[in-house]
Amino acid sequence: MRITTWNVNGIRNPFGYQPWRDQRTFNGMFDILEADIVVMQELKIQRKDLTDDMVLVPGWDCYYSLPKHKKGYSGVAIYTRQSVCAPIRAEEGLIGVLCPPNSSCQYRELPEEQQIGGYLTEKQISGLIPASIMDDSKKIDAGALDAEGRCVILEFPAFVLFGVYSPANSNGMREDFRYAFLTALDTRIRNLHAMGKRVILTGDLNVSRSEIETANAEEDMRKSNISHEDYISTPNRRVFNQLVEGGPVAGDRDPGREKPILWDICREFHPNRKGMYTHWEQKINARPGNYGSRIDYILCSIGMKTWFREANIQEGLMGSDHCPVYAVFKDIVEDSSELVSLLDMMNPPGMFKGGARQWDYNTKEIPAFSCRLLPEFKKRRNIKDMFSRKPSLAKVESAAESGDDASKTLPQSLMEPSSNVSTQSSFAAQNESQKTASLTSSPERTEKQPRTDKKRQASSSSPLQTVKRSKSKTTSTPPTPPVKGQQSLRGFFKPKTAAKPTENPPEGDLAETLAEVKKDSTTPIASQSSHVQTKASTHIHIASGDEQPSDQGVTTEKPGNSDLTKECDDPESPTIFDPIVSKESWDRLFAKPAAPRCESHHEPCMRLQSKKKGFNLGREFWMCARPISPSGNKERGTQWRCTTFIWASDWQGANDGSRIERVEAWDWTRDGVRNGAESRP
């Protein structure tokens, strides 16, 4: 049996990469991972985003914990393969203050046979933050720790499985919340251990154990001017190291944490391996140079260390800023000095015996927390049931008999709807022809004859009232007038077409005016220009001076050195825009400036934005687009990122990117240290 943990950075994010994009199914993903238990973190979805392909995965059960208030934030899920393992209990949250689905009773208040156990006491909850730093502003609500969708707990007969996504402190504002979460996790695990239950802890814990787990550990200690003892004694790291066997702890252990509980499986299989990182910063493209940290773990109780035969990371699998971490169990494990099949201990008692299945898996036995039991996914009908379930013969015969009786009692007019409709349509056509004939008759006859139209009585042959029919589609409808105004943005780029000539000749003053204009068009241009200007009010400026006057009453003038002016006698004529010129103008207006080129590789730089607090917060800058080096430093003359750095406000480069400006800039580092370096694009 194989267990895998992976921070996917969005549950559908891996499907944009190979090898996941070929199938784009969770079943296919789990087959590639070759896992039987998959723990995912940072799902970034809400409950309304759950779909059939996520929940109803063939052969798998799933358990989701999603944030209650922050939508599309964090989230943890555990998938279990039905043919290998079946949990007997499931819940979400560390404290146990949440309620199971369709229940108002908290997990910690359920009957003892339905609890996983190990819940924090009131005294332990009040001590999540040390009294030395406790004040009114730093009080932690126990419900808030469980409300962000950061923990799913499954209990098997063999052990209790934790799937955890520990909070980070990226903005520097949640250090107290982060410490309280890790303290609650440590306390819950120790309580379960005291009850005699084994524990496996998996997930993204957002904390590294020592310097070997982080590429920039030495740099951080140098910049912070701290020693090794100070580095391993930071509050979060100290709590974690006291939980894990072999974790470095400076000084005496804290009260209640005298003994370690868990064993770091992956590190113990590779004790001296350097660069075994599971997370890389995407903003600096640190993964190609393996400049990262190990913050994803699979930990087990110390008494289970002989249960595993292999553990490693899968840094070659893309799809997130983290990589999967896995551990493989042995088929036969030791339990109470006896060799037992692992399958016997991973399923309800009696389902497996000696590694052989005794009865098939039944979905009715899954815990209430399973997503398959959510109202939107429960009681789904299979399309095969529509063809396999047939009504009884008695119902069919009774329906047939009732249908025969109804056919005998119905009138003939309703039994033949097609003939009835044709009769009504012919009657309507005859009635319309009579009305048309009466309207086209002479007016004298219409005045002499009084109106004798009366309401036609219903046909006596039909005892029921005829069904009201809609009007025939052949009735003429008045044409809809054309809609004025611009209907789409395309009209802005298309020149208007000339108006069609009217069929009826103009009359009155309009005819005389047109005749006069036509007569003037045969005269020389110089003699008619002043006359046409009095009648035309719209001037169309054209770019070139080679246009010839047309026979539409248009005159061209050349007043001095000004542009040529084309005048039209139609006062409604609009200005004509060249669509190509308009498109080029808009392109130039919204075109982005060309990126500068780095001085070492002569490649286009990438544009980033400063998010570190200070007077440069929000400013954009250019820097080399190459990955950061394994040392984390910028290097000249190598394949890694060079020292090029330019503020976007200082870059005034040409469109071809060939012009080089020398600007004063500060070398950009992870902590914003000013090195006073000069760089060129």
C-alpha positions as CSV (number, residue, x, y, z in Angstrom):
1,M,0.0,0.0,0.0
2,R,1.2,3.5,-0.9
3,I,0.4,6.8,0.6
4,T,1.1,10.1,-1.2
5,T,0.8,13.7,0.0
6,W,0.8,16.7,-2.5
7,N,0.1,20.4,-2.2
8,V,-1.5,20.9,-5.6
9,N,-1.9,24.7,-5.4
10,G,-5.4,24.4,-6.8
11,I,-7.1,21.1,-7.3
12,R,-7.3,21.4,-11.1
13,N,-3.9,23.0,-11.5
14,P,-2.0,19.8,-12.3
15,F,-4.1,19.1,-15.4
16,G,-2.3,21.9,-17.2
17,Y,0.9,19.9,-17.1
18,Q,2.3,16.6,-18.3
19,P,1.6,13.8,-17.7
20,W,-1.8,14.8,-16.2
21,R,-3.1,16.7,-19.2
22,D,-3.4,13.6,-21.3
23,Q,-6.3,12.1,-19.3
24,R,-7.4,15.0,-17.1
25,T,-9.2,12.7,-14.7
26,F,-8.5,12.1,-11.0
27,N,-8.7,8.4,-11.6
28,G,-5.9,8.7,-14.1
29,M,-3.9,10.9,-11.8
30,F,-4.1,8.4,-9.0
31,D,-3.0,5.6,-11.3
32,I,0.1,7.6,-12.4
33,L,0.9,8.3,-8.7
34,E,0.4,4.6,-8.0
35,A,-1.1,5.6,-4.7
36,D,-3.8,4.0,-2.6
37,I,-4.2,7.0,-0.2
38,V,-3.8,10.5,-1.7
39,V,-3.7,13.5,0.6
40,M,-4.1,16.9,-1.2
41,Q,-3.7,20.4,0.2
42,E,-4.4,23.9,-0.9
43,L,-7.4,23.0,-3.1
44,K,-8.6,26.6,-3.5
45,I,-12.3,25.7,-4.1
46,Q,-15.7,26.2,-2.5
47,R,-18.3,23.5,-1.9
48,K,-20.3,24.8,-4.9
49,D,-17.2,24.0,-7.1
50,L,-17.4,20.3,-6.3
51,T,-18.2,18.3,-9.4
52,D,-19.0,14.7,-10.2
53,D,-15.5,14.0,-11.5
54,M,-14.0,15.1,-8.2
55,V,-16.4,13.3,-5.8
56,L,-17.7,10.3,-7.7
57,V,-14.4,8.9,-8.8
58,P,-14.9,5.2,-9.6
59,G,-13.4,2.9,-7.0
60,W,-12.5,5.8,-4.6
61,D,-13.9,7.6,-1.6
62,C,-13.1,11.2,-0.8
63,Y,-13.3,13.4,2.3
64,Y,-13.1,17.2,1.8
65,S,-12.5,20.0,4.4
66,L,-13.2,23.4,2.8
67,P,-13.0,26.9,4.4
68,K,-16.2,28.1,6.0
69,H,-15.6,31.8,5.5
70,K,-12.7,32.5,3.2
71,K,-13.9,31.3,-0.1
72,G,-11.5,29.6,-2.5
73,Y,-8.8,29.5,0.1
74,S,-6.8,26.5,1.5
75,G,-8.7,23.2,1.6
76,V,-7.7,19.6,2.3
77,A,-8.9,16.4,0.7
78,I,-8.1,12.7,1.3
79,Y,-8.9,10.0,-1.3
80,T,-8.9,6.3,-0.4
81,R,-9.0,3.4,-2.7
82,Q,-12.0,1.1,-1.9
83,S,-10.2,-2.1,-2.9
84,V,-7.4,-1.5,-0.4
85,C,-8.6,0.4,2.6
86,A,-11.8,1.7,4.2
87,P,-11.9,4.2,7.1
88,I,-14.1,3.5,10.1
89,R,-14.4,7.1,11.2
90,A,-13.8,10.5,9.7
91,E,-14.0,14.1,10.7
92,E,-12.5,17.6,10.0
93,G,-10.7,20.0,12.2
94,L,-8.2,19.7,15.1
95,I,-10.2,20.9,18.0
96,G,-13.4,18.9,17.3
97,V,-15.8,21.9,17.5
98,L,-17.3,21.4,14.0
99,C,-20.4,19.3,13.5
100,P,-20.9,16.2,11.2
101,P,-23.1,16.6,8.2
102,N,-26.8,16.8,9.0
103,S,-26.1,17.1,12.7
104,S,-25.9,19.9,15.3
105,C,-23.7,17.9,17.7
106,Q,-20.0,18.6,17.7
107,Y,-17.5,15.8,17.0
108,R,-16.1,16.1,20.5
109,E,-19.6,15.6,22.0
110,L,-20.5,12.5,20.0
111,P,-20.9,9.2,21.8
112,E,-17.5,7.6,22.6
113,E,-17.9,4.8,20.1
114,Q,-18.3,7.4,17.3
115,Q,-15.4,9.6,18.3
116,I,-11.8,9.5,17.0
117,G,-10.7,10.9,20.4
118,G,-7.8,12.9,21.6
119,Y,-9.6,16.2,21.7
120,L,-8.0,19.2,23.4
121,T,-9.3,20.0,26.9
122,E,-10.3,23.6,27.9
123,K,-7.0,24.0,29.7
124,Q,-5.0,22.9,26.6
125,I,-7.0,25.2,24.3
126,S,-6.3,28.2,26.6
127,G,-2.6,27.3,26.4
128,L,-2.3,27.4,22.6
129,I,-0.4,30.7,23.0
130,P,2.2,31.0,25.7
131,A,1.1,33.2,28.7
132,S,4.2,35.4,28.2
133,I,2.8,36.8,24.9
134,M,-0.9,36.4,25.7
135,D,-3.0,39.5,25.7
136,D,-6.5,40.4,24.6
137,S,-5.4,41.1,21.0
138,K,-3.8,37.7,20.6
139,K,-6.6,35.4,21.8
140,I,-7.3,32.6,19.4
141,D,-10.8,31.3,18.9
142,A,-10.8,27.5,18.8
143,G,-13.5,27.6,16.1
144,A,-11.3,29.7,13.9
145,L,-8.6,27.0,13.8
146,D,-11.1,24.5,12.4
147,A,-13.0,27.0,10.1
148,E,-10.3,27.4,7.4
149,G,-10.4,23.8,6.0
150,R,-6.9,22.8,7.1
151,C,-7.3,19.3,8.6
152,V,-9.0,16.0,7.7
153,I,-8.7,13.1,10.1
154,L,-9.5,9.5,9.1
155,E,-9.3,6.5,11.5
156,F,-8.4,3.0,10.3
157,P,-8.1,0.0,12.6
158,A,-4.3,0.3,12.1
159,F,-3.8,4.0,12.7
160,V,-5.2,7.6,12.7
161,L,-4.3,9.5,9.5
162,F,-4.0,13.3,9.6
163,G,-4.1,15.3,6.4
164,V,-2.9,18.8,7.3
165,Y,-2.3,22.2,5.5
166,S,-0.5,24.3,8.2
167,P,-0.9,28.1,7.8
168,A,2.0,30.1,6.6
169,N,3.1,33.6,7.6
170,S,3.7,35.2,4.3
171,N,2.4,38.6,5.2
172,G,3.8,38.6,8.8
173,M,0.4,39.1,10.3
174,R,-0.5,35.5,11.3
175,E,2.4,34.3,13.4
176,D,0.1,33.8,16.4
177,F,-2.4,31.9,14.4
178,R,0.3,29.7,12.9
179,Y,1.8,28.9,16.3
180,A,-1.6,28.1,17.8
181,F,-2.3,25.7,14.9
182,L,1.0,23.8,15.3
183,T,0.5,23.7,19.1
184,A,-3.0,22.3,18.7
185,L,-1.7,19.7,16.2
186,D,1.1,18.7,18.6
187,T,-1.4,18.4,21.5
188,R,-3.9,16.3,19.6
189,I,-1.3,13.9,18.4
190,R,0.1,13.5,21.9
191,N,-3.4,12.9,23.3
192,L,-4.0,10.1,20.7
193,H,-0.7,8.6,21.5
194,A,-1.6,8.6,25.2
195,M,-4.8,6.7,24.2
196,G,-2.7,3.9,22.6
197,K,-3.5,4.9,19.0
198,R,-0.9,5.0,16.2
199,V,-0.7,8.2,14.2
200,I,0.4,9.1,10.6
201,L,0.8,12.8,9.9
202,T,0.9,14.0,6.3
203,G,0.7,17.3,4.5
204,D,2.3,20.7,4.0
205,L,3.4,21.8,7.5
206,N,5.1,25.0,6.3
207,V,8.1,24.5,8.6
208,S,11.5,23.1,8.1
209,R,13.4,21.1,10.7
210,S,17.0,22.3,10.3
211,E,19.5,23.9,7.9
212,I,19.7,20.8,5.7
213,E,16.0,21.2,4.8
214,T,16.3,24.8,3.4
215,A,18.6,26.2,0.7
216,N,18.7,29.7,2.1
217,A,19.2,28.7,5.8
218,E,22.7,30.1,6.0
219,E,21.7,33.3,4.2
220,D,18.8,33.8,6.6
221,M,21.0,33.3,9.6
222,R,23.6,35.7,8.2
223,K,21.1,38.4,7.4
224,S,19.3,38.0,10.7
225,N,22.6,37.8,12.6
226,I,21.5,34.7,14.5
227,S,23.3,31.5,15.5
228,H,22.3,27.9,14.9
229,E,20.7,27.6,18.3
230,D,18.6,30.7,17.7
231,Y,17.6,29.3,14.2
232,I,16.3,26.0,15.6
233,S,14.7,27.7,18.6
234,T,12.2,29.8,16.6
235,P,8.7,29.1,18.2
236,N,7.2,27.0,15.3
237,R,10.4,25.1,14.6
238,R,10.9,24.3,18.3
239,V,7.4,22.8,18.6
240,F,7.9,20.7,15.5
241,N,11.3,19.4,16.4
242,Q,10.1,18.3,19.8
243,L,7.4,16.2,18.2
244,V,9.8,14.4,15.8
245,E,12.4,11.9,16.8
246,G,15.9,13.3,16.1
247,G,14.7,16.9,15.8
248,P,17.4,19.3,17.1
249,V,16.2,21.1,20.3
250,A,18.3,23.8,22.0
251,G,18.2,23.5,25.8
252,D,15.7,21.6,27.8
253,R,12.4,20.4,26.4
254,D,9.2,22.1,27.1
255,P,6.8,20.7,29.8
256,G,4.5,18.1,28.2
257,R,6.9,17.5,25.3
258,E,9.5,15.5,27.0
259,K,9.4,12.6,24.5
260,P,9.1,12.7,20.7
261,I,6.1,10.9,19.2
262,L,6.7,10.8,15.4
263,W,9.3,9.5,13.0
264,D,10.3,11.3,9.8
265,I,10.0,8.5,7.2
266,C,11.5,10.2,4.2
267,R,14.5,11.8,6.0
268,E,15.2,8.5,7.8
269,F,15.4,6.7,4.5
270,H,17.8,9.4,3.1
271,P,19.6,10.8,6.2
272,N,22.4,12.6,4.5
273,R,20.8,13.6,1.3
274,K,21.1,17.3,0.5
275,G,18.7,19.2,-1.8
276,M,15.8,17.0,-1.0
277,Y,13.4,19.9,-1.4
278,T,9.6,19.7,-1.9
279,H,8.7,23.4,-2.5
280,W,10.2,26.1,-4.7
281,E,9.3,29.7,-5.0
282,Q,7.6,30.4,-8.3
283,K,8.1,34.1,-8.3
284,I,11.9,33.7,-8.7
285,N,11.7,30.6,-10.8
286,A,13.7,28.6,-8.2
287,R,12.8,25.1,-9.3
288,P,15.2,24.6,-12.2
289,G,18.1,25.5,-9.9
290,N,16.6,23.4,-7.0
291,Y,16.7,26.4,-4.7
292,G,13.9,25.4,-2.3
293,S,12.9,23.9,1.0
294,R,11.4,20.7,2.4
295,I,8.2,21.5,4.2
296,D,6.0,18.5,3.0
297,Y,6.2,15.4,5.3
298,I,5.0,11.9,5.9
299,L,5.5,11.2,9.6
300,C,4.5,8.1,11.6
301,S,4.5,6.9,15.1
302,I,7.8,5.7,16.3
303,G,6.4,2.2,16.8
304,M,5.5,2.0,13.1
305,K,9.0,2.6,11.7
306,T,9.3,-1.0,10.7
307,W,6.1,-0.9,8.6
308,F,7.7,0.9,5.7
309,R,10.0,-0.3,3.0
310,E,10.4,2.9,0.9
311,A,9.9,6.7,1.0
312,N,11.0,9.5,-1.4
313,I,10.0,12.7,-3.1
314,Q,8.9,13.0,-6.8
315,E,10.5,16.2,-7.8
316,G,10.2,15.4,-11.5
317,L,6.3,15.5,-11.4
318,M,5.2,19.0,-12.4
319,G,1.9,20.7,-11.8
320,S,2.4,22.8,-8.7
321,D,5.1,24.7,-6.7
322,H,5.3,21.6,-4.5
323,C,6.1,18.0,-5.5
324,P,4.5,14.8,-4.3
325,V,6.0,12.9,-1.3
326,Y,5.2,9.2,-0.9
327,A,5.8,6.3,1.4
328,V,5.3,2.6,0.7
329,F,4.0,0.1,3.4
330,K,5.1,-3.5,3.7
331,D,2.4,-6.1,2.9
332,I,3.1,-7.9,6.2
333,V,3.6,-5.8,9.3
334,E,4.2,-6.5,13.0
335,D,1.4,-5.8,15.4
336,S,1.8,-6.8,19.1
337,S,4.7,-9.2,18.2
338,E,2.6,-10.9,15.5
339,L,2.8,-10.7,11.8
340,V,-0.4,-9.5,10.3
341,S,-1.5,-8.6,6.8
342,L,-1.8,-4.9,6.3
343,L,-5.1,-5.3,4.5
344,D,-6.6,-6.9,7.6
345,M,-5.7,-3.7,9.6
346,M,-6.8,-1.2,7.0
347,N,-10.4,-2.2,6.7
348,P,-13.3,-2.9,9.2
349,P,-12.9,-6.1,11.2
350,G,-13.7,-9.2,9.2
351,M,-13.7,-7.6,5.7
352,F,-10.2,-9.1,5.1
353,K,-8.7,-12.2,6.6
354,G,-5.1,-13.2,5.8
355,G,-5.1,-10.6,3.0
356,A,-8.1,-12.1,1.3
357,R,-11.4,-10.2,1.0
358,Q,-14.3,-11.8,2.8
359,W,-17.1,-9.6,1.6
360,D,-17.5,-6.8,-0.9
361,Y,-17.2,-3.1,-0.1
362,N,-20.5,-1.6,0.8
363,T,-21.0,2.2,0.5
364,K,-23.5,2.2,3.3
365,E,-20.7,1.6,5.8
366,I,-18.7,4.7,4.8
367,P,-18.5,7.5,7.4
368,A,-21.0,10.3,7.3
369,F,-18.3,12.8,6.5
370,S,-17.7,11.3,3.0
371,C,-18.5,13.6,0.1
372,R,-20.4,10.8,-1.5
373,L,-23.1,11.4,1.1
374,L,-23.6,15.1,0.4
375,P,-27.1,15.9,-0.8
376,E,-25.9,17.0,-4.2
377,F,-24.2,13.7,-4.8
378,K,-26.3,11.2,-2.9
379,K,-29.1,9.1,-4.4
380,R,-27.9,9.6,-7.9
381,R,-29.7,7.4,-10.4
382,N,-27.7,5.3,-12.8
383,I,-28.8,5.5,-16.4
384,K,-28.8,1.7,-16.5
385,D,-31.6,1.7,-13.9
386,M,-33.9,3.3,-16.5
387,F,-33.7,0.1,-18.6
388,S,-33.4,-2.5,-15.9
389,R,-36.3,-1.5,-13.7
390,K,-39.6,-2.4,-15.5
391,P,-43.1,-1.7,-14.2
392,S,-45.2,-4.7,-13.1
393,L,-47.5,-6.5,-15.6
394,A,-50.7,-5.6,-13.7
395,K,-50.0,-1.9,-13.9
396,V,-49.3,-2.2,-17.6
397,E,-52.6,-4.0,-18.3
398,S,-54.7,-1.7,-16.1
399,A,-53.1,1.3,-17.9
400,A,-54.0,-0.3,-21.3
401,E,-57.6,-1.0,-20.2
402,S,-58.1,2.5,-18.9
403,G,-56.7,3.9,-22.2
404,D,-59.3,1.8,-24.2
405,D,-62.1,3.1,-22.1
406,A,-61.0,6.6,-22.5
407,S,-60.8,6.3,-26.2
408,K,-64.5,5.1,-26.3
409,T,-65.8,8.1,-24.4
410,L,-63.8,10.9,-26.1
411,P,-65.6,12.8,-28.9
412,Q,-64.5,12.3,-32.5
413,S,-63.2,15.9,-32.7
414,L,-60.6,15.3,-30.0
415,M,-59.6,11.8,-31.2
416,E,-58.5,13.3,-34.6
417,P,-56.7,16.5,-33.8
418,S,-55.1,16.8,-37.2
419,S,-58.4,16.9,-39.1
420,N,-59.8,19.3,-36.5
421,V,-56.9,21.7,-37.0
422,S,-57.2,21.5,-40.8
423,T,-60.9,22.3,-40.6
424,Q,-60.3,25.3,-38.4
425,S,-57.5,26.6,-40.6
426,S,-59.6,26.4,-43.7
427,F,-62.5,28.1,-42.0
428,A,-60.1,30.9,-40.8
429,A,-58.8,31.3,-44.4
430,Q,-62.4,31.6,-45.8
431,N,-63.3,34.1,-43.1
432,E,-60.2,36.2,-43.9
433,S,-61.1,36.2,-47.7
434,Q,-64.6,37.4,-46.9
435,K,-63.3,40.3,-44.8
436,T,-60.8,41.3,-47.5
437,A,-63.6,41.3,-50.1
438,S,-65.8,43.5,-48.0
439,L,-63.0,46.0,-47.4
440,T,-62.2,46.3,-51.1
441,S,-65.9,46.9,-52.2
442,S,-67.1,50.3,-53.2
443,P,-67.7,52.9,-50.4
444,E,-71.2,53.6,-51.5
445,R,-72.2,50.0,-51.0
446,T,-70.6,50.0,-47.6
447,E,-72.6,53.0,-46.5
448,K,-75.9,51.7,-47.8
449,Q,-75.6,48.2,-46.3
450,P,-75.9,48.1,-42.5
451,R,-73.5,45.9,-40.6
452,T,-74.9,42.4,-40.2
453,D,-71.9,40.6,-38.7
454,K,-72.8,38.5,-35.7
455,K,-70.8,36.2,-33.5
456,R,-70.7,32.8,-35.1
457,Q,-72.1,30.1,-32.8
458,A,-70.1,27.1,-31.9
459,S,-70.7,24.0,-33.9
460,S,-73.5,21.9,-32.5
461,S,-71.8,18.7,-33.6
462,S,-69.1,19.0,-31.0
463,P,-70.3,18.7,-27.4
464,L,-67.1,20.1,-26.0
465,Q,-65.7,23.6,-26.6
466,T,-63.0,23.6,-29.2
467,V,-59.4,24.3,-28.2
468,K,-58.2,27.8,-28.8
469,R,-55.7,27.9,-31.6
470,S,-53.0,30.4,-32.2
471,K,-53.1,32.6,-35.3
472,S,-51.7,31.3,-38.5
473,K,-48.1,32.1,-39.4
474,T,-49.2,33.2,-42.8
475,T,-50.8,36.4,-41.5
476,S,-48.9,39.4,-42.7
477,T,-47.0,41.5,-40.1
478,P,-45.9,45.0,-40.7
479,P,-42.2,45.3,-41.4
480,T,-40.1,46.4,-38.5
481,P,-38.4,49.7,-39.0
482,P,-34.6,49.7,-39.2
483,V,-32.9,50.3,-35.9
484,K,-30.9,53.6,-35.9
485,G,-27.6,54.0,-34.3
486,Q,-24.4,51.9,-34.1
487,Q,-25.2,48.3,-33.4
488,S,-21.7,47.0,-32.8
489,L,-18.1,48.1,-32.5
490,R,-17.4,47.0,-36.0
491,G,-19.3,50.0,-37.3
492,F,-16.6,52.3,-36.0
493,F,-14.0,50.8,-38.3
494,K,-16.3,50.3,-41.4
495,P,-17.0,53.3,-43.7
496,K,-20.6,54.0,-44.4
497,T,-22.0,53.0,-47.8
498,A,-23.5,55.6,-50.1
499,A,-27.3,56.0,-49.8
500,K,-29.4,54.3,-52.4
501,P,-31.2,56.7,-54.9
502,T,-34.9,57.2,-54.2
503,E,-37.4,55.7,-56.5
504,N,-39.7,58.7,-56.6
505,P,-38.2,61.9,-58.2
506,P,-37.9,64.9,-55.9
507,E,-40.5,67.6,-56.2
508,G,-40.6,71.3,-55.5
509,D,-37.7,73.3,-54.2
510,L,-35.6,70.2,-53.8
511,A,-35.7,69.3,-57.5
512,E,-34.8,72.9,-58.4
513,T,-31.8,72.8,-56.1
514,L,-30.5,69.5,-57.5
515,A,-30.9,70.7,-61.0
516,E,-29.0,73.8,-60.3
517,V,-26.2,71.9,-58.7
518,K,-26.0,69.5,-61.6
519,K,-25.9,72.4,-64.0
520,D,-23.0,73.9,-62.0
521,S,-21.0,70.7,-62.1
522,T,-20.4,71.2,-65.8
523,T,-18.8,74.5,-65.3
524,P,-15.0,74.9,-64.6
525,I,-13.9,74.2,-61.1
526,A,-12.7,77.6,-60.3
527,S,-16.0,79.2,-61.2
528,Q,-18.2,76.8,-59.3
529,S,-16.2,76.3,-56.1
530,S,-17.6,79.4,-54.4
531,H,-21.2,78.6,-55.5
532,V,-21.0,75.0,-54.1
533,Q,-19.5,76.2,-50.8
534,T,-22.7,78.1,-50.1
535,K,-24.8,74.9,-50.4
536,A,-22.4,72.4,-48.8
537,S,-21.6,72.5,-45.1
538,T,-19.6,69.4,-44.6
539,H,-15.8,69.4,-45.3
540,I,-13.9,66.1,-45.7
541,H,-10.1,66.5,-45.3
542,I,-8.1,64.1,-47.3
543,A,-4.4,63.3,-46.9
544,S,-3.2,63.6,-50.5
545,G,-3.7,66.3,-53.1
546,D,-4.2,64.2,-56.2
547,E,-7.9,63.7,-55.8
548,Q,-10.0,64.8,-58.8
549,P,-13.4,66.4,-58.6
550,S,-16.3,64.0,-59.1
551,D,-19.6,64.6,-60.8
552,Q,-21.5,64.6,-57.5
553,G,-21.1,68.3,-56.9
554,V,-17.8,68.0,-55.1
555,T,-15.1,70.7,-55.4
556,T,-11.5,70.5,-54.4
557,E,-9.6,73.6,-53.3
558,K,-5.9,74.2,-52.5
559,P,-5.7,77.3,-50.2
560,G,-2.0,78.0,-49.9
561,N,0.0,75.2,-48.2
562,S,-2.9,73.7,-46.2
563,D,-4.4,70.3,-46.8
564,L,-6.7,69.7,-49.7
565,T,-10.4,70.0,-48.8
566,K,-13.1,67.9,-50.3
567,E,-16.5,69.4,-50.0
568,C,-19.8,67.6,-50.5
569,D,-23.2,69.1,-51.1
570,D,-24.9,66.6,-48.8
571,P,-25.1,68.1,-45.3
572,E,-25.7,64.7,-43.7
573,S,-22.5,63.1,-45.1
574,P,-20.3,61.8,-42.2
575,T,-16.5,61.8,-41.9
576,I,-15.0,58.6,-43.4
577,F,-12.3,56.9,-41.3
578,D,-9.7,54.5,-42.8
579,P,-10.0,51.3,-40.7
580,I,-6.4,50.4,-41.2
581,V,-5.2,53.8,-40.0
582,S,-7.5,53.5,-37.0
583,K,-6.3,50.1,-36.1
584,E,-2.7,51.2,-36.2
585,S,-3.4,54.2,-34.0
586,W,-5.1,52.0,-31.4
587,D,-2.2,49.5,-31.5
588,R,0.3,52.2,-30.9
589,L,-1.7,53.6,-28.1
590,F,-2.0,50.3,-26.1
591,A,1.3,48.7,-27.1
592,K,3.5,47.6,-24.2
593,P,7.0,48.9,-24.1
594,A,9.6,46.5,-25.4
595,A,11.4,44.6,-22.6
596,P,15.0,45.4,-22.0
597,R,17.6,42.7,-22.4
598,C,19.8,41.4,-19.7
599,E,23.5,42.2,-19.9
600,S,24.8,38.7,-19.5
601,H,22.6,36.7,-21.7
602,H,21.0,39.4,-23.9
603,E,17.6,37.9,-23.4
604,P,14.3,39.8,-22.7
605,C,13.9,40.5,-19.0
606,M,10.7,39.8,-17.1
607,R,8.6,42.4,-15.3
608,L,7.7,42.0,-11.7
609,Q,6.2,44.1,-8.9
610,S,7.6,44.7,-5.5
611,K,5.4,43.5,-2.7
612,K,7.8,44.0,0.3
613,K,6.8,46.7,2.7
614,G,8.6,50.0,2.3
615,F,8.8,53.0,0.1
616,N,9.1,50.7,-3.0
617,L,5.9,48.8,-2.3
618,G,4.0,48.4,-5.6
619,R,6.8,49.6,-7.9
620,E,7.5,47.5,-11.0
621,F,10.9,46.5,-12.1
622,W,12.7,44.4,-14.8
623,M,15.1,41.6,-14.0
624,C,16.7,38.6,-15.7
625,A,14.2,35.9,-16.6
626,R,16.6,33.0,-16.0
627,P,16.1,30.7,-13.0
628,I,17.9,31.5,-9.7
629,S,21.1,29.6,-9.1
630,P,21.3,26.7,-6.6
631,S,23.1,29.1,-4.2
632,G,20.4,31.6,-4.4
633,N,22.7,34.4,-5.6
634,K,22.8,36.2,-9.0
635,E,25.8,35.3,-11.1
636,R,27.6,36.8,-14.1
637,G,28.7,34.6,-17.0
638,T,26.8,31.5,-15.9
639,Q,23.5,29.9,-17.1
640,W,21.7,31.2,-14.0
641,R,20.1,34.6,-13.3
642,C,22.4,37.6,-13.8
643,T,22.5,40.8,-11.9
644,T,20.4,42.9,-14.3
645,F,17.8,45.0,-12.4
646,I,16.0,48.1,-13.8
647,W,13.1,50.0,-12.3
648,A,10.2,50.1,-14.8
649,S,10.0,53.9,-14.3
650,D,13.6,54.3,-15.4
651,W,13.4,52.2,-18.5
652,Q,12.8,54.3,-21.7
653,G,14.0,51.8,-24.2
654,A,13.2,51.7,-27.9
655,N,10.7,49.3,-29.3
656,D,13.4,47.1,-30.8
657,G,15.0,46.7,-27.4
658,S,18.4,47.6,-28.8
659,R,19.1,50.9,-27.0
660,I,20.9,50.5,-23.7
661,E,20.7,52.9,-20.9
662,R,22.8,52.9,-17.8
663,V,20.7,53.4,-14.8
664,E,21.4,53.5,-11.1
665,A,19.6,50.5,-9.4
666,W,19.7,48.5,-6.3
667,D,20.4,44.8,-6.6
668,W,17.2,42.9,-5.7
669,T,17.5,40.2,-3.1
670,R,15.0,38.2,-1.2
671,D,15.1,40.6,1.8
672,G,15.5,43.8,-0.2
673,V,19.1,44.5,0.9
674,R,20.6,47.4,-0.9
675,N,23.9,46.5,-2.6
676,G,24.3,49.6,-4.6
677,A,24.9,47.7,-7.9
678,E,24.7,49.2,-11.4
679,S,23.0,47.3,-14.1
680,R,22.1,47.6,-17.7
681,P,19.1,46.3,-19.7
